[in-house]
Amino acid sequence: MKTKKADDQRDSQVESRATGQVSTIGIASCHRSGDSTASFAQGLFDGIACSYDTWAQVLTFFQYLRWRRFLVSRMVPRPRNLVLDVCTGTAGVALEIARHHNGQIVGLDICHSMLEAGRGAVGKTSLDGRIQLIQGRAEQLPFPDETFDTVVFTYLLRYVQEPNATIQELSRVLKPGGELLSLEFCIPESSWIRALWLMYNRVVMPIMTLPVSLGWHRVGRFLGQSIWDFCQRCPVDRIAAIWRENGIPLVETRRLFQGVAIVMWGTKRR
Ligand SMILES: C[S@@+](CC[C@H](N)C(=O)[O-])C[C@H]1O[C@@H](n2cnc3c(N)ncnc32)[C@H](O)[C@@H]1O
């Protein structure tokens, strides 16, 4: 009982940190107050790394891989491509890119356990010579300016304090004429689908994840609120505007699965 109580206390601390608050600077900056989101993300993903790929598929009604494939299908083919996959996690996106495009891929993630799972996944393929996985933060990329032909990021912006500054950093390492692509969760636009989405996220997912593991239950309770809060303070139009402010003038978007996910892509000004 004591252990469960301690777990519950830790969970509620995690959740209250995750929820964050709308910045006093307002929607225009998308800034999020609160303490370290980096250590929060590390803790959250540490607890689910081993079973990440399986449960990500189940909890998204087997859409997760489809969304990833659509994202990679938007990548412009290049004869010699140097790609940065930010938030590579278990390297699913990096592997998908390696299967469909030429070149080398660097996968970067803040969480050691996710990267270890990724190394295992990459090691099982014949693509390991083309994928390098490194630990690092999206907010401070360890690369010189204009290094990559393509930069991809997935499910990142809810975990950073300042989406504006992070997108600026991603654009910094992208070559002029290079492509930036993202995949994020979103809120459905249709009101009745949104009602179903809310019920799934607020009621079904917390219950469904309860018998899986403590780590997944934490995700099950955190995810819906996190998506909701982020989309309120930083709607899609605002994100597209941030891309434009950071040198990516034409931003294309596609909502997937009734708007539950969104893919964005654009080319950096030469
Ligand atoms: C939802 S997972 C996505 C993993 C993978 N891209 C996929 O599609 O399966 C999000 C990942 O972002 C990583 N992450 C969160 N904040 C980060 C940051 N500030 N810098 C780098 N990685 C971060 C987490 O560790 C986690 O592995």
The ligand as an SDF file (V2000), in Angstrom:
LIG
                    3D

 27 29  0  0  0  0  0  0  0  0999 V2000
    5.9300   10.2710  -28.5860 C   0  0  0  0  0  0  0  0  0  0  0  0
    7.6380    9.8820  -28.6760 S   0  0  0  0  0  0  0  0  0  0  0  0
    7.8700    9.7510  -30.4130 C   0  0  0  0  0  0  0  0  0  0  0  0
    8.9290    8.7780  -30.8200 C   0  0  0  0  0  0  0  0  0  0  0  0
    9.0820    8.5790  -32.3300 C   0  0  0  0  0  0  0  0  0  0  0  0
    9.3760    9.8170  -33.0110 N   0  0  0  0  0  0  0  0  0  0  0  0
    7.8930    7.9170  -32.9280 C   0  0  0  0  0  0  0  0  0  0  0  0
    7.2170    8.5240  -33.7480 O   0  0  0  0  0  0  0  0  0  0  0  0
    7.6350    6.7710  -32.5770 O   0  0  0  0  0  0  0  0  0  0  0  0
    8.3500   11.4610  -28.3010 C   0  0  0  0  0  0  0  0  0  0  0  0
    9.8380   11.4030  -28.0850 C   0  0  0  0  0  0  0  0  0  0  0  0
   10.2930   12.7370  -27.9120 O   0  0  0  0  0  0  0  0  0  0  0  0
   11.3840   12.7200  -27.0200 C   0  0  0  0  0  0  0  0  0  0  0  0
   11.5840   14.0930  -26.5130 N   0  0  0  0  0  0  0  0  0  0  0  0
   10.7410   14.8070  -25.7290 C   0  0  0  0  0  0  0  0  0  0  0  0
   11.2370   16.0350  -25.5160 N   0  0  0  0  0  0  0  0  0  0  0  0
   12.4120   16.0990  -26.1960 C   0  0  0  0  0  0  0  0  0  0  0  0
   13.3880   17.1280  -26.3720 C   0  0  0  0  0  0  0  0  0  0  0  0
   13.2380   18.3140  -25.7960 N   0  0  0  0  0  0  0  0  0  0  0  0
   14.4720   16.8760  -27.1490 N   0  0  0  0  0  0  0  0  0  0  0  0
   14.6230   15.6510  -27.7320 C   0  0  0  0  0  0  0  0  0  0  0  0
   13.7380   14.6470  -27.5940 N   0  0  0  0  0  0  0  0  0  0  0  0
   12.6330   14.8580  -26.8360 C   0  0  0  0  0  0  0  0  0  0  0  0
   10.9760   11.6950  -25.9810 C   0  0  0  0  0  0  0  0  0  0  0  0
   12.0780   11.2100  -25.2500 O   0  0  0  0  0  0  0  0  0  0  0  0
   10.3060   10.6320  -26.8550 C   0  0  0  0  0  0  0  0  0  0  0  0
   11.2020    9.6190  -27.2290 O   0  0  0  0  0  0  0  0  0  0  0  0
  1  2  1  0
  2  3  1  0
  2 10  1  0
  3  4  1  0
  4  5  1  0
  5  6  1  0
  5  7  1  0
  7  8  2  0
  7  9  1  0
 10 11  1  0
 11 12  1  0
 11 26  1  0
 12 13  1  0
 13 14  1  0
 13 24  1  0
 14 15  1  0
 14 23  1  0
 15 16  2  0
 16 17  1  0
 17 18  1  0
 17 23  2  0
 18 19  1  0
 18 20  2  0
 20 21  1  0
 21 22  2  0
 22 23  1  0
 24 25  1  0
 24 26  1  0
 26 27  1  0
M  CHG  2   2   1   9  -1
M  END
$$$$
